[in-house]
Amino acid sequence: AARDGHKAVVQLLLETGKGNADSKDKNGRTPLFLAVQNGHEAVIRLLLERGKVNADSKGNDGLTPLVLAIQNGHEPI
């Protein structure tokens, strides 16, 4: 949901406790990483404000969401 920018779905998962906002995929990327990678600002804000995420979490490649945002040209994020 975070990767595809589905804010309402992410919000529902957070509110119901059915989603782990800090879970990692096989590449060590969290929902925050996936939202950053695809430039979904509304989902990013939601995760940071309500998701209890570790914004400094590193993927298997050693990158943080902030570094990934810069690399992908999403500086406003």
N, C-alpha and C positions, 0 to 999 in steps of 0.2 A: 504494500500500500504506500509506504514512504517513497519507494523508488519511483512509483508512477504518479506521485503527487496527489493521492487520494486523501485529502485532509480530513474529510468527514469520517472515513474508515479508520484512519489513524486515531482520531479523537475518540471514536467509539471504543476502539481497542484499549486505549489508555483509561477511559472512564470505567469500563467494565472489568479491567484488570486481566483481560484475556490475551494481552500482548505484552511482551517484555521489551521495553524501549531500548534496552542495552544489549539485546541478544546479538550474536555475531553469526555471519554466514561462513561458508568454507574459506573465504578470503579474509576473514577477521573483520568484516565491515558490518557496522551497526546500521539501524534504520536512519540515524543521523547522517552517516556516511553516504548512504544511498540517496537521500534527499538532497544533500549537498552536491553530489556528483551530477545530479540531473537538474540542479538549479531551482528546486521547489521551495521557495522562500517561506510560504505559508506553513508548510509542513515542518520546516526547520524551526521556525518560531514556536510552533506548537510543541515540538519535542523538547526544545530548550526550556520553555516555560512550564510545561506540565509533565514531561516525560521522565524526569529524574535520570537524565542521561549523563554519561561521562564525556564531555566535549573534548577531552584530551586523549581519548582512547585511540590507540594506534591499530591500524590494520596489519595484516601479515607482511605488508610491504614497508611498514614503519611510518606510514603517513598518518597524520591526524586529519580530521575533517577540515580544519582551517587551511592546511597546506593543500589539500585536494581542491578546495574552493578556489584558491589562487591559481593552481595549475590549470584548472578548467575555465579560467577567465570569469569566475563568479565573485569578483572582488566585493561587490555590495553585501554579499552574504557575510 
